[in-house]
Amino acid sequence: MEDTITITLTPELKATLDTLTHAEGISPENLVQAAIQDYLFIRQFRVLRAQLIQKAQTPYTDDDIFEMVS
């Protein structure tokens, strides 16, 4: 099931979004969806990294954590 979220954009942000999506040949919806997916992945990565560093005797590298969340 898909949900719809309505957001308000400043005129400047909307113009930038339009320019970028036109240049890349993608829809604004696809760009925003990809941006949200990227943000959620990065948040998950940072949370997991912080948890692992607290528990680890030897600190994990970013590459180690990337392997775990990928």
C-alpha positions in Angstrom: 0.0 0.0 0.0 1.3 3.5 -0.9 0.8 6.6 1.2 0.8 10.2 0.1 2.6 12.9 2.0 2.1 16.6 1.2 5.0 19.0 1.8 5.4 22.7 1.4 8.4 23.9 -0.6 9.7 27.4 -0.8 9.7 28.9 -4.3 13.5 28.6 -4.4 13.5 24.9 -3.3 10.8 24.2 -5.9 12.8 25.9 -8.7 15.9 23.9 -7.7 13.9 20.7 -7.6 12.3 21.4 -11.0 15.7 22.2 -12.6 17.4 19.1 -11.2 14.6 16.7 -12.0 14.4 18.1 -15.5 18.2 17.8 -16.0 18.3 14.2 -14.7 15.1 13.1 -16.5 13.3 11.9 -13.3 10.1 12.9 -11.6 10.1 15.1 -8.5 8.3 12.2 -6.7 11.1 9.8 -7.6 13.8 12.3 -6.4 12.0 12.9 -3.1 11.5 9.2 -2.6 15.2 8.5 -3.2 16.2 11.3 -0.9 14.0 9.9 1.9 15.4 6.4 1.4 19.0 7.8 1.5 18.2 9.8 4.7 16.7 6.7 6.4 19.7 4.6 5.4 22.1 7.1 6.8 20.1 7.4 10.1 20.1 3.6 10.4 23.8 3.5 9.7 24.7 6.2 12.3 22.5 4.6 15.0 24.0 1.1 14.4 27.5 2.6 14.3 27.0 4.3 17.6 25.7 1.1 19.2 28.5 -1.0 17.9 31.2 1.5 18.9 29.8 1.4 22.5 29.9 -2.4 22.6 33.1 -3.0 20.7 36.5 -3.6 22.2 38.0 -2.5 18.9 36.1 0.2 17.0 34.4 -0.7 13.8 35.3 1.2 10.7 32.6 2.8 8.5 33.2 0.1 5.9 32.5 -2.6 8.6 29.2 -1.0 9.5 28.3 -0.5 5.8 28.7 -4.2 5.3 26.4 -5.0 8.2 23.6 -2.7 7.0 23.8 -3.5 3.3 
